[in-house]
Amino acid sequence: MFDEKAILITGGTGSFGKKFVELLLRRYRPRRVVVYSRDEFKQFEMSRVFNNKCMRYFIGDVRDRDRLRRAMEGIEYVVHAAALKQVPVAEYNPMEAIKTNILGANNVIDAAIDMGVKKVIALSTDKAVNPINLYGATKLASDKLFIAANNIRGSRDISFSIVRYGNVMASRGSVIPLFQKLAKDGAKKLPITHPDMTRFWITLDEAADFVIKCFETMKGGEVFVPKIPSMRIVDLARAILPDAEFEIVGIRPGEKLHETLVSLDESFNTLEFRDYYVIVPSITFAGRPEYQVNVWGERGIRKEYGFIFSSNKNDKWLTVEDIRNRLRTVSID
């Protein structure tokens, strides 16, 4: 898939970007891999780990369309992972989130079309489904832009799709390192927002691997959703500190009790495959067939209205022991 190809990752020094680059270099022989991000120190650190001849490090912001165009010259595949992701930060700095997550997304689209990119996958989040916080709202707008981009490509051979998943177990901002630090420091209580709170969880390896598979099978306009397990926040706390007492601190502004990856209204357009769901676009793209059969020959089963894939209505749950075993296999970034 990526042998002798050129790939660019926006926000490439983040948790996902580093894992995605690791898998690319381990599995393929890419011609060029461009890490595009704002932080020169993170790029310096990453270049000491990933110093293959194919690696390139571009300082740039997704708010800068001209810089994106320069960085995408000769690029065939783009992963758009750059975003302002912290819910409280977006609530306090709304226009900054809009500039990066919405206007930046539009810049990525325009640059990709102008520079002859073949495929673009934008990373989304469960918070974009029926959003109640600004971060989720900006990601919903970003998703709509990437889907609609399939209609403004003209005669160019380019496709845009979305990958939507839940919390990443080893990413920055996860509650896991907080719990681990408190446990290491001898805390007897762990702060819990709500005893009934649930979340989807995926490892970085699983997320990066899923994106690679979606590149293989995408046609354009789809939202790909992996079938990932749910976890109760209290079980996560018990996995880290078995005898912990809980301090209920309340749900933060803009935070949900449960998260949703496929909403009720999206059930009309949802196809189920063995390991993932596909939400096909509700708008029609000229000259582009609807996604029905994946590249491996599996035909999707259309879900009936009423289907919801939410973290509290899942048939896959992580037990305390499952969580503990997973934590042993991941390193917190």
RAQUI-V183241 format. One record per residue. N is the residue number from 1. RES is the residue in one letter. OMEGA is omega in whole degrees, 0 to 359 (NA if undefined). NEAR is the number of other ideal C-beta (glycine too) atoms within 8 Angstrom. Layout:
n: <N;N>
res: <RES;RES>
omega: <OMEGA;OMEGA>
near: <NEAR;NEAR>
//
This chain:
n: <1;2;3;4;5;6;7;8;9;10;11;12;13;14;15;16;17;18;19;20;21;22;23;24;25;26;27;28;29;30;31;32;33;34;35;36;37;38;39;40;41;42;43;44;45;46;47;48;49;50;51;52;53;54;55;56;57;58;59;60;61;62;63;64;65;66;67;68;69;70;71;72;73;74;75;76;77;78;79;80;81;82;83;84;85;86;87;88;89;90;91;92;93;94;95;96;97;98;99;100;101;102;103;104;105;106;107;108;109;110;111;112;113;114;115;116;117;118;119;120;121;122;123;124;125;126;127;128;129;130;131;132;133;134;135;136;137;138;139;140;141;142;143;144;145;146;147;148;149;150;151;152;153;154;155;156;157;158;159;160;161;162;163;164;165;166;167;168;169;170;171;172;173;174;175;176;177;178;179;180;181;182;183;184;185;186;187;188;189;190;191;192;193;194;195;196;197;198;199;200;201;202;203;204;205;206;207;208;209;210;211;212;213;214;215;216;217;218;219;220;221;222;223;224;225;226;227;228;229;230;231;232;233;234;235;236;237;238;239;240;241;242;243;244;245;246;247;248;249;250;251;252;253;254;255;256;257;258;259;260;261;262;263;264;265;266;267;268;269;270;271;272;273;274;275;276;277;278;279;280;281;282;283;284;285;286;287;288;289;290;291;292;293;294;295;296;297;298;299;300;301;302;303;304;305;306;307;308;309;310;311;312;313;314;315;316;317;318;319;320;321;322;323;324;325;326;327;328;329;330;331;332;333>
res: <M;F;D;E;K;A;I;L;I;T;G;G;T;G;S;F;G;K;K;F;V;E;L;L;L;R;R;Y;R;P;R;R;V;V;V;Y;S;R;D;E;F;K;Q;F;E;M;S;R;V;F;N;N;K;C;M;R;Y;F;I;G;D;V;R;D;R;D;R;L;R;R;A;M;E;G;I;E;Y;V;V;H;A;A;A;L;K;Q;V;P;V;A;E;Y;N;P;M;E;A;I;K;T;N;I;L;G;A;N;N;V;I;D;A;A;I;D;M;G;V;K;K;V;I;A;L;S;T;D;K;A;V;N;P;I;N;L;Y;G;A;T;K;L;A;S;D;K;L;F;I;A;A;N;N;I;R;G;S;R;D;I;S;F;S;I;V;R;Y;G;N;V;M;A;S;R;G;S;V;I;P;L;F;Q;K;L;A;K;D;G;A;K;K;L;P;I;T;H;P;D;M;T;R;F;W;I;T;L;D;E;A;A;D;F;V;I;K;C;F;E;T;M;K;G;G;E;V;F;V;P;K;I;P;S;M;R;I;V;D;L;A;R;A;I;L;P;D;A;E;F;E;I;V;G;I;R;P;G;E;K;L;H;E;T;L;V;S;L;D;E;S;F;N;T;L;E;F;R;D;Y;Y;V;I;V;P;S;I;T;F;A;G;R;P;E;Y;Q;V;N;V;W;G;E;R;G;I;R;K;E;Y;G;F;I;F;S;S;N;K;N;D;K;W;L;T;V;E;D;I;R;N;R;L;R;T;V;S;I;D>
omega: <185;177;179;178;178;186;175;177;173;186;190;178;177;183;180;184;180;178;180;178;178;180;178;184;180;188;189;176;183;177;181;175;183;174;184;181;187;193;184;180;176;177;178;179;182;181;177;178;181;185;178;182;182;187;174;181;181;170;180;181;178;175;184;184;182;179;176;179;179;182;183;179;181;182;178;182;179;168;180;181;182;177;164;195;186;184;181;180;179;179;184;182;190;184;177;177;179;181;182;190;180;180;176;177;179;176;178;179;182;181;180;179;184;187;173;175;183;183;177;172;177;179;179;188;175;180;177;181;183;189;174;176;185;178;179;180;179;179;174;178;178;179;180;178;182;178;181;180;177;179;181;182;183;181;183;181;181;180;178;176;183;168;183;176;186;183;179;192;186;186;175;180;177;178;184;180;176;179;182;179;179;179;179;181;175;180;176;179;175;180;179;181;180;184;181;186;177;178;166;178;179;177;178;178;180;181;181;179;180;179;178;179;180;174;182;191;185;173;179;177;182;166;181;182;179;174;184;184;173;180;174;182;179;177;175;179;180;179;182;180;190;184;186;166;183;171;182;186;178;180;181;177;179;183;179;174;177;178;182;176;172;184;178;183;178;182;177;188;186;174;178;171;187;187;184;172;173;172;182;185;178;176;184;178;181;174;181;182;177;180;178;181;181;186;179;175;180;179;180;177;183;179;178;177;184;178;175;174;182;188;177;178;186;177;177;180;175;174;177;180;176;181;180;179;179;181;178;186;182;173;182;182;NA>
near: <7;11;7;5;11;12;15;14;15;14;14;16;12;12;11;14;15;14;12;15;15;10;12;12;12;5;7;9;5;14;7;10;16;14;16;14;16;5;7;6;6;9;13;8;9;14;10;6;7;12;6;7;3;9;11;8;9;11;7;11;8;15;8;9;8;6;10;15;11;8;13;13;7;7;14;9;14;15;14;14;13;11;12;12;6;8;13;9;9;17;12;6;9;9;6;9;14;11;10;14;15;12;9;14;15;9;13;15;14;9;13;13;13;7;11;6;13;8;13;17;15;14;13;12;12;13;12;13;14;5;12;6;13;13;18;14;10;15;15;11;11;15;14;8;12;15;13;9;12;13;8;8;9;5;3;7;3;12;12;16;17;14;13;13;16;13;11;14;13;12;12;6;5;12;7;12;8;9;13;10;8;10;12;6;6;5;9;6;8;14;8;13;11;10;8;6;13;12;12;15;14;13;12;14;8;10;14;13;9;14;13;13;8;12;12;8;9;13;11;10;14;13;12;14;13;11;7;11;10;14;13;10;14;10;12;13;13;10;11;12;11;6;4;13;6;11;8;8;6;6;8;8;7;12;8;7;8;10;14;12;14;14;9;8;5;10;14;7;8;14;13;8;11;4;5;10;14;13;12;11;11;5;8;4;10;5;3;10;5;6;13;7;7;9;5;5;6;8;6;12;7;7;10;6;6;6;10;10;10;10;14;8;6;11;2;8;8;11;7;9;7;9;13;9;8;12;11;6;6;10;4;8;8>
//
